[in-house]
């Protein structure tokens, strides 16, 4: 069985965050730190819950790499991870409903 949330890192650098389809925790759960240019969160509220209107403050960020989020709607996807020297590290299989943030 897979971890419901996996942080894939190499040389102490996060390369990806994987959230499996079976993740289910009430409330708002952020998987990314505040300094990431893209945020990944899971929300689960009871029916009728209203989220108060709010704004997102302007934050200046210096982005060095494009982050990409994939939601696997149907099927399977094998993700291969490589080092900066293009050496193969490991693979992960994603399935229907899984989400990955490639950092």
N, C-alpha and C positions, 0 to 999 in steps of 0.2 A: 504494500500500500504506500502511496506517495504521501509526503507531508502536505498538509492543506495549504501552507504558505512556505515557499522555499526561496531563500536568498542564495543565488549562485554567485560565488566570488572566486577570483583568482588573484593571487598575490595581494590580498587584502583590498582588492577593488571589486565592487559589486558590478557584475555584468548583466544580471537579470533578476527580476522578481517574478515568481510564478505563483499564481493564485488558482487553486484547483476548484473545479465546479462544485464540490461538496462543502466548500467553506461557507459557514453560516453562523454568524455571530451577531447578536442584536446591537443596534446603535450604528455609529459611524466608526469605521476602522480604516485608518490610513496606513499604508504599507511603505510609504516613501518618507524620507526626512524632509523637513521644510526647505532645505536648500536645493532640492532637485528642481529642474526647470519644468518638469511634468509631474503631476501628483497622481497617485493611484490609490483609490479608496473603495471600500465596499460599504453599502448602506443597507440596513434592514430595519424597518420600522413597522409598528402595527398599523393596520388599516386606519385611515383618518388622521394620521400624524401629519402635522403641518410644520414645515421648516420655515423658521422666521426669515423674512427678507434680509439679505445682507449683501455687502459688496466685497469684492476682492481688491485689496489695496495694490497699487502700482508698486512693483518690485523690479528693480533693475538687476538683470542677471547676465553674466558672461557665459555663453554656451559654447562649449568646445566640440561636442558631439551631438548628433541628432538622436533623440530617444524615440523609440517606436513601441506602440502598444498593439498587440494582436489579441483579438477575441476569437476563439475557435468556435464558430457557430455550428459546424457540422464536419465530421471526419476526424482525421488524425494528422498531426504535424510533428516531424522530428526536427528538433532544434540542436544543431551541433555548435559547441563552443570551442573557440580557438584562442590561443594566446596572442599577444601583440606580434609575436614572431611567426604567426600563422601555423603554430603547432596544435594539432587536435588535442582537446582536453577531455571532454565528456559530451554525452548526448542526453536529451530529455525528450520524452514523448508527451505531447499535449493532445487532449481529446476534447470532444464536444463540451462547451461551457467553460473550458479553462481559459485563463488570461495570462499573458506574459508581457512584462515591460522590459524591453531590451534597452540597457543603459549603456 
